[in-house]
Amino acid sequence: MQIVVAGGTGFIGRPLCASLCQEGHQVTLLTRRIEGEWPCASIVTAVEWNGRTAGAWEHCLDGADAVINLAGAPIADGRWNDARKQLLMESRVLTTRLLVEALSRRSSKPRTLINASGIGYYGASDDRVLDERAARGQGFLADLCLAWEAEALRAAEFGVRIVMLRTGMVLEQDGGALPKMLLPFRLFAGGPILPGTQWVSWIHRRDHIGLIQWILTTPSVSGPVNAVAPEPVTMNTFCQVLGRVLHRPSWLPVPGFALQMALGELGTLMTTGQRVNPAKAISRQYVFHYPTLEPALRAIMTKG
């Protein structure tokens, strides 16, 4: 396939582009840093854009089979003040709107748009199991995901298949939340973020990329897809398993009020959770490489 990737230089995008190239696809990367380095640089075609304005970059959409939009400022890289919230919203909503408007002008349109989203769509929840049919929740992330997905869904007006990939905590050593959790454990000071009973819906990065590749080749899949493993765990269990894999204790809880004092509303993201089920992937026979947590963490920790 000919695939255009926006946001392809980050934690998910870089290994995704490498994997797509290894599968024999032709990848065009939309990037703000044309001089940057990325996997398979001799194969990937880099096209400069700023994610805000129309331009010559739009021509790369002609004849493409699919567009994968992963663009957006990192959610947990700073305190959620008004300016940060605006950046988080605009970097997703305006970029998606720009892509969809560009698609509307192409005479030969891609058949598929895979657009990133998050399980924050469901808001903070209790022990209820949430699949793709669950209603939108409350809070900033729920509002963000709703606006983000609404922009992507506009592409359905001109016949594009839309998939919104609602992603949980993606696990790998070189990015995401896991490296932030590893340091205290390695210093024998690890433990759960209280209350500890909140659910962690996670996914190994290999499966996140695998789901994207599966969606590309499964045209019957559309709408929201929960990108999480089949077995979410509580924060207490997550940290117990992480400690066991690292041969470290999980004994020093992190008080939720301390996180909220330090991080403001962002701290709430870490003290609440969602028990999310990848019902659509399971019902359509996607086979997870890592359906349970301990083998996933052991595979990550034994690399190299």
MARLOSE-34998 format. One record per residue (C-alpha): residue in three letters; x, y, z; residue number from 1. Coordinates in steps of 0.5 Angstrom, whole numbers, plus 500, padded with zeros to 3 digits. Layout:
! residues N
<atom><res>Ala</res><X>X</X><Y>Y</Y><Z>Z</Z><n>NUM</n></atom>
...
***
This chain:
! residues 304
<atom><res>Met</res><X>500</X><Y>500</Y><Z>500</Z><n>1</n></atom>
<atom><res>Gln</res><X>502</X><Y>507</Y><Z>499</Z><n>2</n></atom>
<atom><res>Ile</res><X>501</X><Y>510</Y><Z>506</Z><n>3</n></atom>
<atom><res>Val</res><X>502</X><Y>517</Y><Z>509</Z><n>4</n></atom>
<atom><res>Val</res><X>503</X><Y>518</Y><Z>516</Z><n>5</n></atom>
<atom><res>Ala</res><X>503</X><Y>525</Y><Z>520</Z><n>6</n></atom>
<atom><res>Gly</res><X>506</X><Y>525</Y><Z>527</Z><n>7</n></atom>
<atom><res>Gly</res><X>511</X><Y>519</Y><Z>525</Z><n>8</n></atom>
<atom><res>Thr</res><X>517</X><Y>521</Y><Z>529</Z><n>9</n></atom>
<atom><res>Gly</res><X>515</X><Y>520</Y><Z>536</Z><n>10</n></atom>
<atom><res>Phe</res><X>514</X><Y>514</Y><Z>541</Z><n>11</n></atom>
<atom><res>Ile</res><X>509</X><Y>510</Y><Z>536</Z><n>12</n></atom>
<atom><res>Gly</res><X>510</X><Y>513</Y><Z>529</Z><n>13</n></atom>
<atom><res>Arg</res><X>518</X><Y>512</Y><Z>529</Z><n>14</n></atom>
<atom><res>Pro</res><X>517</X><Y>504</Y><Z>530</Z><n>15</n></atom>
<atom><res>Leu</res><X>511</X><Y>504</Y><Z>526</Z><n>16</n></atom>
<atom><res>Cys</res><X>514</X><Y>507</Y><Z>520</Z><n>17</n></atom>
<atom><res>Ala</res><X>520</X><Y>502</Y><Z>520</Z><n>18</n></atom>
<atom><res>Ser</res><X>515</X><Y>496</Y><Z>521</Z><n>19</n></atom>
<atom><res>Leu</res><X>511</X><Y>499</Y><Z>515</Z><n>20</n></atom>
<atom><res>Cys</res><X>517</X><Y>499</Y><Z>511</Z><n>21</n></atom>
<atom><res>Gln</res><X>519</X><Y>492</Y><Z>513</Z><n>22</n></atom>
<atom><res>Glu</res><X>512</X><Y>490</Y><Z>511</Z><n>23</n></atom>
<atom><res>Gly</res><X>513</X><Y>493</Y><Z>504</Z><n>24</n></atom>
<atom><res>His</res><X>509</X><Y>499</Y><Z>504</Z><n>25</n></atom>
<atom><res>Gln</res><X>511</X><Y>505</Y><Z>501</Z><n>26</n></atom>
<atom><res>Val</res><X>511</X><Y>511</Y><Z>507</Z><n>27</n></atom>
<atom><res>Thr</res><X>511</X><Y>518</Y><Z>506</Z><n>28</n></atom>
<atom><res>Leu</res><X>512</X><Y>522</Y><Z>513</Z><n>29</n></atom>
<atom><res>Leu</res><X>509</X><Y>529</Y><Z>514</Z><n>30</n></atom>
<atom><res>Thr</res><X>514</X><Y>532</Y><Z>518</Z><n>31</n></atom>
<atom><res>Arg</res><X>516</X><Y>539</Y><Z>521</Z><n>32</n></atom>
<atom><res>Arg</res><X>523</X><Y>537</Y><Z>521</Z><n>33</n></atom>
<atom><res>Ile</res><X>525</X><Y>535</Y><Z>514</Z><n>34</n></atom>
<atom><res>Glu</res><X>532</X><Y>535</Y><Z>516</Z><n>35</n></atom>
<atom><res>Gly</res><X>531</X><Y>530</Y><Z>522</Z><n>36</n></atom>
<atom><res>Glu</res><X>533</X><Y>522</Y><Z>522</Z><n>37</n></atom>
<atom><res>Trp</res><X>528</X><Y>517</Y><Z>522</Z><n>38</n></atom>
<atom><res>Pro</res><X>528</X><Y>509</Y><Z>521</Z><n>39</n></atom>
<atom><res>Cys</res><X>528</X><Y>507</Y><Z>514</Z><n>40</n></atom>
<atom><res>Ala</res><X>530</X><Y>514</Y><Z>512</Z><n>41</n></atom>
<atom><res>Ser</res><X>533</X><Y>511</Y><Z>505</Z><n>42</n></atom>
<atom><res>Ile</res><X>526</X><Y>508</Y><Z>503</Z><n>43</n></atom>
<atom><res>Val</res><X>521</X><Y>513</Y><Z>507</Z><n>44</n></atom>
<atom><res>Thr</res><X>519</X><Y>520</Y><Z>503</Z><n>45</n></atom>
<atom><res>Ala</res><X>519</X><Y>526</Y><Z>508</Z><n>46</n></atom>
<atom><res>Val</res><X>515</X><Y>532</Y><Z>506</Z><n>47</n></atom>
<atom><res>Glu</res><X>515</X><Y>538</Y><Z>510</Z><n>48</n></atom>
<atom><res>Trp</res><X>509</X><Y>541</Y><Z>513</Z><n>49</n></atom>
<atom><res>Asn</res><X>507</X><Y>545</Y><Z>519</Z><n>50</n></atom>
<atom><res>Gly</res><X>500</X><Y>542</Y><Z>521</Z><n>51</n></atom>
<atom><res>Arg</res><X>497</X><Y>548</Y><Z>521</Z><n>52</n></atom>
<atom><res>Thr</res><X>496</X><Y>551</Y><Z>513</Z><n>53</n></atom>
<atom><res>Ala</res><X>495</X><Y>548</Y><Z>507</Z><n>54</n></atom>
<atom><res>Gly</res><X>500</X><Y>547</Y><Z>502</Z><n>55</n></atom>
<atom><res>Ala</res><X>504</X><Y>543</Y><Z>497</Z><n>56</n></atom>
<atom><res>Trp</res><X>504</X><Y>537</Y><Z>502</Z><n>57</n></atom>
<atom><res>Glu</res><X>497</X><Y>536</Y><Z>500</Z><n>58</n></atom>
<atom><res>His</res><X>500</X><Y>532</Y><Z>493</Z><n>59</n></atom>
<atom><res>Cys</res><X>502</X><Y>527</Y><Z>497</Z><n>60</n></atom>
<atom><res>Leu</res><X>495</X><Y>525</Y><Z>499</Z><n>61</n></atom>
<atom><res>Asp</res><X>494</X><Y>523</Y><Z>491</Z><n>62</n></atom>
<atom><res>Gly</res><X>494</X><Y>516</Y><Z>490</Z><n>63</n></atom>
<atom><res>Ala</res><X>495</X><Y>514</Y><Z>497</Z><n>64</n></atom>
<atom><res>Asp</res><X>491</X><Y>508</Y><Z>500</Z><n>65</n></atom>
<atom><res>Ala</res><X>491</X><Y>510</Y><Z>507</Z><n>66</n></atom>
<atom><res>Val</res><X>493</X><Y>516</Y><Z>512</Z><n>67</n></atom>
<atom><res>Ile</res><X>495</X><Y>515</Y><Z>519</Z><n>68</n></atom>
<atom><res>Asn</res><X>494</X><Y>521</Y><Z>524</Z><n>69</n></atom>
<atom><res>Leu</res><X>498</X><Y>521</Y><Z>530</Z><n>70</n></atom>
<atom><res>Ala</res><X>500</X><Y>528</Y><Z>531</Z><n>71</n></atom>
<atom><res>Gly</res><X>499</X><Y>531</Y><Z>537</Z><n>72</n></atom>
<atom><res>Ala</res><X>503</X><Y>534</Y><Z>543</Z><n>73</n></atom>
<atom><res>Pro</res><X>504</X><Y>529</Y><Z>549</Z><n>74</n></atom>
<atom><res>Ile</res><X>499</X><Y>529</Y><Z>554</Z><n>75</n></atom>
<atom><res>Ala</res><X>503</X><Y>528</Y><Z>560</Z><n>76</n></atom>
<atom><res>Asp</res><X>509</X><Y>533</Y><Z>559</Z><n>77</n></atom>
<atom><res>Gly</res><X>507</X><Y>539</Y><Z>563</Z><n>78</n></atom>
<atom><res>Arg</res><X>502</X><Y>541</Y><Z>568</Z><n>79</n></atom>
<atom><res>Trp</res><X>495</X><Y>543</Y><Z>565</Z><n>80</n></atom>
<atom><res>Asn</res><X>494</X><Y>550</Y><Z>565</Z><n>81</n></atom>
<atom><res>Asp</res><X>490</X><Y>554</Y><Z>560</Z><n>82</n></atom>
<atom><res>Ala</res><X>496</X><Y>555</Y><Z>555</Z><n>83</n></atom>
<atom><res>Arg</res><X>498</X><Y>547</Y><Z>556</Z><n>84</n></atom>
<atom><res>Lys</res><X>490</X><Y>545</Y><Z>555</Z><n>85</n></atom>
<atom><res>Gln</res><X>490</X><Y>550</Y><Z>549</Z><n>86</n></atom>
<atom><res>Leu</res><X>496</X><Y>547</Y><Z>546</Z><n>87</n></atom>
<atom><res>Leu</res><X>494</X><Y>539</Y><Z>547</Z><n>88</n></atom>
<atom><res>Met</res><X>487</X><Y>541</Y><Z>544</Z><n>89</n></atom>
<atom><res>Glu</res><X>489</X><Y>545</Y><Z>538</Z><n>90</n></atom>
<atom><res>Ser</res><X>495</X><Y>540</Y><Z>536</Z><n>91</n></atom>
<atom><res>Arg</res><X>490</X><Y>535</Y><Z>535</Z><n>92</n></atom>
<atom><res>Val</res><X>484</X><Y>538</Y><Z>533</Z><n>93</n></atom>
<atom><res>Leu</res><X>487</X><Y>543</Y><Z>528</Z><n>94</n></atom>
<atom><res>Thr</res><X>491</X><Y>538</Y><Z>525</Z><n>95</n></atom>
<atom><res>Thr</res><X>486</X><Y>533</Y><Z>524</Z><n>96</n></atom>
<atom><res>Arg</res><X>481</X><Y>538</Y><Z>521</Z><n>97</n></atom>
<atom><res>Leu</res><X>487</X><Y>541</Y><Z>516</Z><n>98</n></atom>
<atom><res>Leu</res><X>488</X><Y>533</Y><Z>514</Z><n>99</n></atom>
<atom><res>Val</res><X>481</X><Y>532</Y><Z>513</Z><n>100</n></atom>
<atom><res>Glu</res><X>480</X><Y>539</Y><Z>509</Z><n>101</n></atom>
<atom><res>Ala</res><X>486</X><Y>537</Y><Z>504</Z><n>102</n></atom>
<atom><res>Leu</res><X>483</X><Y>530</Y><Z>503</Z><n>103</n></atom>
<atom><res>Ser</res><X>476</X><Y>533</Y><Z>501</Z><n>104</n></atom>
<atom><res>Arg</res><X>480</X><Y>537</Y><Z>495</Z><n>105</n></atom>
<atom><res>Arg</res><X>483</X><Y>530</Y><Z>492</Z><n>106</n></atom>
<atom><res>Ser</res><X>481</X><Y>527</Y><Z>486</Z><n>107</n></atom>
<atom><res>Ser</res><X>484</X><Y>521</Y><Z>488</Z><n>108</n></atom>
<atom><res>Lys</res><X>482</X><Y>520</Y><Z>496</Z><n>109</n></atom>
<atom><res>Pro</res><X>485</X><Y>515</Y><Z>500</Z><n>110</n></atom>
<atom><res>Arg</res><X>480</X><Y>509</Y><Z>502</Z><n>111</n></atom>
<atom><res>Thr</res><X>482</X><Y>509</Y><Z>510</Z><n>112</n></atom>
<atom><res>Leu</res><X>484</X><Y>514</Y><Z>515</Z><n>113</n></atom>
<atom><res>Ile</res><X>486</X><Y>512</Y><Z>522</Z><n>114</n></atom>
<atom><res>Asn</res><X>486</X><Y>517</Y><Z>527</Z><n>115</n></atom>
<atom><res>Ala</res><X>489</X><Y>517</Y><Z>534</Z><n>116</n></atom>
<atom><res>Ser</res><X>485</X><Y>518</Y><Z>540</Z><n>117</n></atom>
<atom><res>Gly</res><X>485</X><Y>516</Y><Z>547</Z><n>118</n></atom>
<atom><res>Ile</res><X>481</X><Y>512</Y><Z>552</Z><n>119</n></atom>
<atom><res>Gly</res><X>480</X><Y>519</Y><Z>556</Z><n>120</n></atom>
<atom><res>Tyr</res><X>474</X><Y>519</Y><Z>551</Z><n>121</n></atom>
<atom><res>Tyr</res><X>471</X><Y>515</Y><Z>557</Z><n>122</n></atom>
<atom><res>Gly</res><X>472</X><Y>519</Y><Z>563</Z><n>123</n></atom>
<atom><res>Ala</res><X>474</X><Y>517</Y><Z>570</Z><n>124</n></atom>
<atom><res>Ser</res><X>470</X><Y>511</Y><Z>571</Z><n>125</n></atom>
<atom><res>Asp</res><X>469</X><Y>505</Y><Z>576</Z><n>126</n></atom>
<atom><res>Asp</res><X>469</X><Y>498</Y><Z>575</Z><n>127</n></atom>
<atom><res>Arg</res><X>465</X><Y>498</Y><Z>569</Z><n>128</n></atom>
<atom><res>Val</res><X>468</X><Y>494</Y><Z>563</Z><n>129</n></atom>
<atom><res>Leu</res><X>468</X><Y>499</Y><Z>558</Z><n>130</n></atom>
<atom><res>Asp</res><X>468</X><Y>497</Y><Z>550</Z><n>131</n></atom>
<atom><res>Glu</res><X>467</X><Y>501</Y><Z>544</Z><n>132</n></atom>
<atom><res>Arg</res><X>460</X><Y>502</Y><Z>545</Z><n>133</n></atom>
<atom><res>Ala</res><X>460</X><Y>506</Y><Z>552</Z><n>134</n></atom>
<atom><res>Ala</res><X>458</X><Y>513</Y><Z>552</Z><n>135</n></atom>
<atom><res>Arg</res><X>463</X><Y>519</Y><Z>553</Z><n>136</n></atom>
<atom><res>Gly</res><X>465</X><Y>521</Y><Z>560</Z><n>137</n></atom>
<atom><res>Gln</res><X>466</X><Y>527</Y><Z>563</Z><n>138</n></atom>
<atom><res>Gly</res><X>473</X><Y>532</Y><Z>564</Z><n>139</n></atom>
<atom><res>Phe</res><X>478</X><Y>535</Y><Z>559</Z><n>140</n></atom>
<atom><res>Leu</res><X>480</X><Y>529</Y><Z>556</Z><n>141</n></atom>
<atom><res>Ala</res><X>473</X><Y>526</Y><Z>554</Z><n>142</n></atom>
<atom><res>Asp</res><X>472</X><Y>533</Y><Z>551</Z><n>143</n></atom>
<atom><res>Leu</res><X>479</X><Y>533</Y><Z>547</Z><n>144</n></atom>
<atom><res>Cys</res><X>477</X><Y>526</Y><Z>545</Z><n>145</n></atom>
<atom><res>Leu</res><X>470</X><Y>528</Y><Z>542</Z><n>146</n></atom>
<atom><res>Ala</res><X>473</X><Y>534</Y><Z>539</Z><n>147</n></atom>
<atom><res>Trp</res><X>479</X><Y>530</Y><Z>536</Z><n>148</n></atom>
<atom><res>Glu</res><X>474</X><Y>525</Y><Z>533</Z><n>149</n></atom>
<atom><res>Ala</res><X>469</X><Y>529</Y><Z>530</Z><n>150</n></atom>
<atom><res>Glu</res><X>474</X><Y>532</Y><Z>526</Z><n>151</n></atom>
<atom><res>Ala</res><X>476</X><Y>525</Y><Z>523</Z><n>152</n></atom>
<atom><res>Leu</res><X>469</X><Y>523</Y><Z>522</Z><n>153</n></atom>
<atom><res>Arg</res><X>468</X><Y>529</Y><Z>517</Z><n>154</n></atom>
<atom><res>Ala</res><X>472</X><Y>525</Y><Z>512</Z><n>155</n></atom>
<atom><res>Ala</res><X>466</X><Y>520</Y><Z>512</Z><n>156</n></atom>
<atom><res>Glu</res><X>462</X><Y>525</Y><Z>508</Z><n>157</n></atom>
<atom><res>Phe</res><X>466</X><Y>523</Y><Z>502</Z><n>158</n></atom>
<atom><res>Gly</res><X>467</X><Y>516</Y><Z>503</Z><n>159</n></atom>
<atom><res>Val</res><X>473</X><Y>515</Y><Z>507</Z><n>160</n></atom>
<atom><res>Arg</res><X>473</X><Y>509</Y><Z>512</Z><n>161</n></atom>
<atom><res>Ile</res><X>475</X><Y>512</Y><Z>519</Z><n>162</n></atom>
<atom><res>Val</res><X>478</X><Y>509</Y><Z>525</Z><n>163</n></atom>
<atom><res>Met</res><X>479</X><Y>512</Y><Z>531</Z><n>164</n></atom>
<atom><res>Leu</res><X>484</X><Y>509</Y><Z>535</Z><n>165</n></atom>
<atom><res>Arg</res><X>483</X><Y>510</Y><Z>543</Z><n>166</n></atom>
<atom><res>Thr</res><X>489</X><Y>508</Y><Z>546</Z><n>167</n></atom>
<atom><res>Gly</res><X>491</X><Y>506</Y><Z>553</Z><n>168</n></atom>
<atom><res>Met</res><X>498</X><Y>506</Y><Z>556</Z><n>169</n></atom>
<atom><res>Val</res><X>503</X><Y>504</Y><Z>551</Z><n>170</n></atom>
<atom><res>Leu</res><X>509</X><Y>500</Y><Z>554</Z><n>171</n></atom>
<atom><res>Glu</res><X>516</X><Y>500</Y><Z>552</Z><n>172</n></atom>
<atom><res>Gln</res><X>522</X><Y>502</Y><Z>555</Z><n>173</n></atom>
<atom><res>Asp</res><X>524</X><Y>508</Y><Z>550</Z><n>174</n></atom>
<atom><res>Gly</res><X>518</X><Y>513</Y><Z>552</Z><n>175</n></atom>
<atom><res>Gly</res><X>511</X><Y>513</Y><Z>554</Z><n>176</n></atom>
<atom><res>Ala</res><X>509</X><Y>512</Y><Z>562</Z><n>177</n></atom>
<atom><res>Leu</res><X>513</X><Y>506</Y><Z>563</Z><n>178</n></atom>
<atom><res>Pro</res><X>520</X><Y>510</Y><Z>564</Z><n>179</n></atom>
<atom><res>Lys</res><X>518</X><Y>515</Y><Z>569</Z><n>180</n></atom>
<atom><res>Met</res><X>515</X><Y>509</Y><Z>573</Z><n>181</n></atom>
<atom><res>Leu</res><X>522</X><Y>505</Y><Z>572</Z><n>182</n></atom>
<atom><res>Leu</res><X>526</X><Y>509</Y><Z>576</Z><n>183</n></atom>
<atom><res>Pro</res><X>523</X><Y>509</Y><Z>583</Z><n>184</n></atom>
<atom><res>Phe</res><X>523</X><Y>502</Y><Z>582</Z><n>185</n></atom>
<atom><res>Arg</res><X>530</X><Y>501</Y><Z>581</Z><n>186</n></atom>
<atom><res>Leu</res><X>532</X><Y>505</Y><Z>587</Z><n>187</n></atom>
<atom><res>Phe</res><X>528</X><Y>501</Y><Z>591</Z><n>188</n></atom>
<atom><res>Ala</res><X>523</X><Y>506</Y><Z>592</Z><n>189</n></atom>
<atom><res>Gly</res><X>517</X><Y>504</Y><Z>587</Z><n>190</n></atom>
<atom><res>Gly</res><X>510</X><Y>503</Y><Z>589</Z><n>191</n></atom>
<atom><res>Pro</res><X>503</X><Y>504</Y><Z>586</Z><n>192</n></atom>
<atom><res>Ile</res><X>500</X><Y>511</Y><Z>585</Z><n>193</n></atom>
<atom><res>Leu</res><X>494</X><Y>511</Y><Z>591</Z><n>194</n></atom>
<atom><res>Pro</res><X>489</X><Y>509</Y><Z>591</Z><n>195</n></atom>
<atom><res>Gly</res><X>491</X><Y>503</Y><Z>588</Z><n>196</n></atom>
<atom><res>Thr</res><X>485</X><Y>501</Y><Z>586</Z><n>197</n></atom>
<atom><res>Gln</res><X>484</X><Y>505</Y><Z>579</Z><n>198</n></atom>
<atom><res>Trp</res><X>484</X><Y>501</Y><Z>573</Z><n>199</n></atom>
<atom><res>Val</res><X>490</X><Y>501</Y><Z>568</Z><n>200</n></atom>
<atom><res>Ser</res><X>488</X><Y>499</Y><Z>561</Z><n>201</n></atom>
<atom><res>Trp</res><X>495</X><Y>498</Y><Z>558</Z><n>202</n></atom>
<atom><res>Ile</res><X>498</X><Y>495</Y><Z>551</Z><n>203</n></atom>
<atom><res>His</res><X>505</X><Y>493</Y><Z>549</Z><n>204</n></atom>
<atom><res>Arg</res><X>507</X><Y>498</Y><Z>543</Z><n>205</n></atom>
<atom><res>Arg</res><X>508</X><Y>492</Y><Z>539</Z><n>206</n></atom>
<atom><res>Asp</res><X>501</X><Y>490</Y><Z>539</Z><n>207</n></atom>
<atom><res>His</res><X>499</X><Y>498</Y><Z>538</Z><n>208</n></atom>
<atom><res>Ile</res><X>503</X><Y>498</Y><Z>532</Z><n>209</n></atom>
<atom><res>Gly</res><X>500</X><Y>491</Y><Z>530</Z><n>210</n></atom>
<atom><res>Leu</res><X>493</X><Y>493</Y><Z>531</Z><n>211</n></atom>
<atom><res>Ile</res><X>494</X><Y>499</Y><Z>526</Z><n>212</n></atom>
<atom><res>Gln</res><X>497</X><Y>494</Y><Z>521</Z><n>213</n></atom>
<atom><res>Trp</res><X>491</X><Y>490</Y><Z>522</Z><n>214</n></atom>
<atom><res>Ile</res><X>486</X><Y>495</Y><Z>521</Z><n>215</n></atom>
<atom><res>Leu</res><X>490</X><Y>497</Y><Z>514</Z><n>216</n></atom>
<atom><res>Thr</res><X>488</X><Y>490</Y><Z>512</Z><n>217</n></atom>
<atom><res>Thr</res><X>481</X><Y>489</Y><Z>515</Z><n>218</n></atom>
<atom><res>Pro</res><X>477</X><Y>494</Y><Z>511</Z><n>219</n></atom>
<atom><res>Ser</res><X>471</X><Y>491</Y><Z>515</Z><n>220</n></atom>
<atom><res>Val</res><X>473</X><Y>495</Y><Z>521</Z><n>221</n></atom>
<atom><res>Ser</res><X>471</X><Y>502</Y><Z>522</Z><n>222</n></atom>
<atom><res>Gly</res><X>469</X><Y>507</Y><Z>528</Z><n>223</n></atom>
<atom><res>Pro</res><X>472</X><Y>507</Y><Z>535</Z><n>224</n></atom>
<atom><res>Val</res><X>477</X><Y>501</Y><Z>536</Z><n>225</n></atom>
<atom><res>Asn</res><X>480</X><Y>501</Y><Z>543</Z><n>226</n></atom>
<atom><res>Ala</res><X>488</X><Y>500</Y><Z>543</Z><n>227</n></atom>
<atom><res>Val</res><X>488</X><Y>496</Y><Z>550</Z><n>228</n></atom>
<atom><res>Ala</res><X>490</X><Y>489</Y><Z>552</Z><n>229</n></atom>
<atom><res>Pro</res><X>485</X><Y>484</Y><Z>553</Z><n>230</n></atom>
<atom><res>Glu</res><X>487</X><Y>484</Y><Z>561</Z><n>231</n></atom>
<atom><res>Pro</res><X>487</X><Y>491</Y><Z>564</Z><n>232</n></atom>
<atom><res>Val</res><X>489</X><Y>491</Y><Z>572</Z><n>233</n></atom>
<atom><res>Thr</res><X>489</X><Y>495</Y><Z>578</Z><n>234</n></atom>
<atom><res>Met</res><X>495</X><Y>500</Y><Z>579</Z><n>235</n></atom>
<atom><res>Asn</res><X>496</X><Y>496</Y><Z>585</Z><n>236</n></atom>
<atom><res>Thr</res><X>497</X><Y>490</Y><Z>581</Z><n>237</n></atom>
<atom><res>Phe</res><X>501</X><Y>493</Y><Z>575</Z><n>238</n></atom>
<atom><res>Cys</res><X>506</X><Y>495</Y><Z>580</Z><n>239</n></atom>
<atom><res>Gln</res><X>506</X><Y>489</Y><Z>584</Z><n>240</n></atom>
<atom><res>Val</res><X>508</X><Y>485</Y><Z>577</Z><n>241</n></atom>
<atom><res>Leu</res><X>513</X><Y>491</Y><Z>575</Z><n>242</n></atom>
<atom><res>Gly</res><X>516</X><Y>490</Y><Z>582</Z><n>243</n></atom>
<atom><res>Arg</res><X>516</X><Y>482</Y><Z>581</Z><n>244</n></atom>
<atom><res>Val</res><X>519</X><Y>483</Y><Z>574</Z><n>245</n></atom>
<atom><res>Leu</res><X>525</X><Y>488</Y><Z>576</Z><n>246</n></atom>
<atom><res>His</res><X>526</X><Y>484</Y><Z>582</Z><n>247</n></atom>
<atom><res>Arg</res><X>524</X><Y>490</Y><Z>587</Z><n>248</n></atom>
<atom><res>Pro</res><X>519</X><Y>491</Y><Z>592</Z><n>249</n></atom>
<atom><res>Ser</res><X>513</X><Y>495</Y><Z>591</Z><n>250</n></atom>
<atom><res>Trp</res><X>512</X><Y>498</Y><Z>598</Z><n>251</n></atom>
<atom><res>Leu</res><X>512</X><Y>506</Y><Z>597</Z><n>252</n></atom>
<atom><res>Pro</res><X>505</X><Y>508</Y><Z>595</Z><n>253</n></atom>
<atom><res>Val</res><X>505</X><Y>515</Y><Z>592</Z><n>254</n></atom>
<atom><res>Pro</res><X>499</X><Y>519</Y><Z>595</Z><n>255</n></atom>
<atom><res>Gly</res><X>494</X><Y>522</Y><Z>590</Z><n>256</n></atom>
<atom><res>Phe</res><X>494</X><Y>529</Y><Z>593</Z><n>257</n></atom>
<atom><res>Ala</res><X>501</X><Y>530</Y><Z>592</Z><n>258</n></atom>
<atom><res>Leu</res><X>501</X><Y>529</Y><Z>585</Z><n>259</n></atom>
<atom><res>Gln</res><X>495</X><Y>533</Y><Z>584</Z><n>260</n></atom>
<atom><res>Met</res><X>499</X><Y>539</Y><Z>588</Z><n>261</n></atom>
<atom><res>Ala</res><X>505</X><Y>538</Y><Z>583</Z><n>262</n></atom>
<atom><res>Leu</res><X>501</X><Y>537</Y><Z>577</Z><n>263</n></atom>
<atom><res>Gly</res><X>494</X><Y>540</Y><Z>578</Z><n>264</n></atom>
<atom><res>Glu</res><X>489</X><Y>537</Y><Z>574</Z><n>265</n></atom>
<atom><res>Leu</res><X>494</X><Y>532</Y><Z>570</Z><n>266</n></atom>
<atom><res>Gly</res><X>495</X><Y>529</Y><Z>577</Z><n>267</n></atom>
<atom><res>Thr</res><X>488</X><Y>526</Y><Z>576</Z><n>268</n></atom>
<atom><res>Leu</res><X>489</X><Y>523</Y><Z>570</Z><n>269</n></atom>
<atom><res>Met</res><X>494</X><Y>518</Y><Z>574</Z><n>270</n></atom>
<atom><res>Thr</res><X>489</X><Y>517</Y><Z>580</Z><n>271</n></atom>
<atom><res>Thr</res><X>483</X><Y>515</Y><Z>576</Z><n>272</n></atom>
<atom><res>Gly</res><X>483</X><Y>510</Y><Z>571</Z><n>273</n></atom>
<atom><res>Gln</res><X>478</X><Y>506</Y><Z>566</Z><n>274</n></atom>
<atom><res>Arg</res><X>477</X><Y>499</Y><Z>565</Z><n>275</n></atom>
<atom><res>Val</res><X>477</X><Y>498</Y><Z>558</Z><n>276</n></atom>
<atom><res>Asn</res><X>476</X><Y>492</Y><Z>553</Z><n>277</n></atom>
<atom><res>Pro</res><X>478</X><Y>491</Y><Z>546</Z><n>278</n></atom>
<atom><res>Ala</res><X>472</X><Y>488</Y><Z>544</Z><n>279</n></atom>
<atom><res>Lys</res><X>472</X><Y>490</Y><Z>537</Z><n>280</n></atom>
<atom><res>Ala</res><X>479</X><Y>487</Y><Z>536</Z><n>281</n></atom>
<atom><res>Ile</res><X>477</X><Y>481</Y><Z>539</Z><n>282</n></atom>
<atom><res>Ser</res><X>471</X><Y>480</Y><Z>536</Z><n>283</n></atom>
<atom><res>Arg</res><X>474</X><Y>481</Y><Z>529</Z><n>284</n></atom>
<atom><res>Gln</res><X>480</X><Y>476</Y><Z>531</Z><n>285</n></atom>
<atom><res>Tyr</res><X>486</X><Y>480</Y><Z>532</Z><n>286</n></atom>
<atom><res>Val</res><X>491</X><Y>476</Y><Z>536</Z><n>287</n></atom>
<atom><res>Phe</res><X>495</X><Y>480</Y><Z>541</Z><n>288</n></atom>
<atom><res>His</res><X>502</X><Y>478</Y><Z>542</Z><n>289</n></atom>
<atom><res>Tyr</res><X>502</X><Y>480</Y><Z>549</Z><n>290</n></atom>
<atom><res>Pro</res><X>495</X><Y>479</Y><Z>552</Z><n>291</n></atom>
<atom><res>Thr</res><X>497</X><Y>479</Y><Z>559</Z><n>292</n></atom>
<atom><res>Leu</res><X>502</X><Y>484</Y><Z>563</Z><n>293</n></atom>
<atom><res>Glu</res><X>507</X><Y>480</Y><Z>566</Z><n>294</n></atom>
<atom><res>Pro</res><X>510</X><Y>477</Y><Z>559</Z><n>295</n></atom>
<atom><res>Ala</res><X>509</X><Y>484</Y><Z>556</Z><n>296</n></atom>
<atom><res>Leu</res><X>513</X><Y>487</Y><Z>562</Z><n>297</n></atom>
<atom><res>Arg</res><X>518</X><Y>481</Y><Z>561</Z><n>298</n></atom>
<atom><res>Ala</res><X>519</X><Y>482</Y><Z>554</Z><n>299</n></atom>
<atom><res>Ile</res><X>521</X><Y>489</Y><Z>555</Z><n>300</n></atom>
<atom><res>Met</res><X>525</X><Y>489</Y><Z>560</Z><n>301</n></atom>
<atom><res>Thr</res><X>530</X><Y>483</Y><Z>557</Z><n>302</n></atom>
<atom><res>Lys</res><X>531</X><Y>487</Y><Z>551</Z><n>303</n></atom>
<atom><res>Gly</res><X>538</X><Y>488</Y><Z>549</Z><n>304</n></atom>
***
